[in-house]
Amino acid sequence: MQTIHHLSDAELVHDFLQGNECALETLVYRYKDKIYTAIYMLVKDKYIAEDIFQDAFLKMIKTMRGGRYSEQGKFLPWAIRVAHNLCMDHFRRCRQQTRVTLPDGSDISELLGMQDDTTATRLERRQVHESVRNLIEQLPEEQREVIVLRMYGDMSFKEIADITSVSINTALGRMRYGLINLRRMIEDKKMVLR
């Protein structure tokens, strides 16, 4: 008999809809890092990313329970799409909010503002990932968005094109220029990524 951790995404969704809360917990655990990272790379704020991450799973649960989710072996791309849409909603709300500037000119929001790896290997890998994330954050928004959806969301270029409302060629072009820019930044900083 298979343990719950070895079930496919489709089986976990089915089990969750049959009342097995552990199935949802397994799905969340399976994809939490990729979904959170995709959100964080778009919003660039840990606290906002955590809020959107929670909202994304609440929305996914509501959609699944409402019978509006059709499993086609694409849980992660669907989850990333839900999270991406919530990020875009966040940006729309931010644009509509009025900025409050303090007398010194600053914004008030600033004021309120792997198992067999050795520890050294995990630390080194974490540092490389952090370096790459920092470089990705420096890319223009369109390039960053495509790279995040592709790398962290495992999405196809067709799915990325649909989500970002551009042609597949535009999505491919943004990925190409994003990678060229990343390569240039790595060379300029003389970074060695292992």
ABEGO torsion letter per residue (X at the ends): XBBAAABBAAAAAAAAAAGBAAAAAAAAAAAAAAAAAAAAAAAGBAAAAAAAAAAAAAAAAAAAAAGABBBAGAAAAAAAAAAAAAAAAAAAAAAABBBBBBAAGBBAAAAAXXAABBAAAAAAAAAAAAAAAAAAAABBAAAAAAAAAAAAAGBBAAAAAAAAGBBAAAAAAAAAAAAAAAAAAAAAAGBBBX
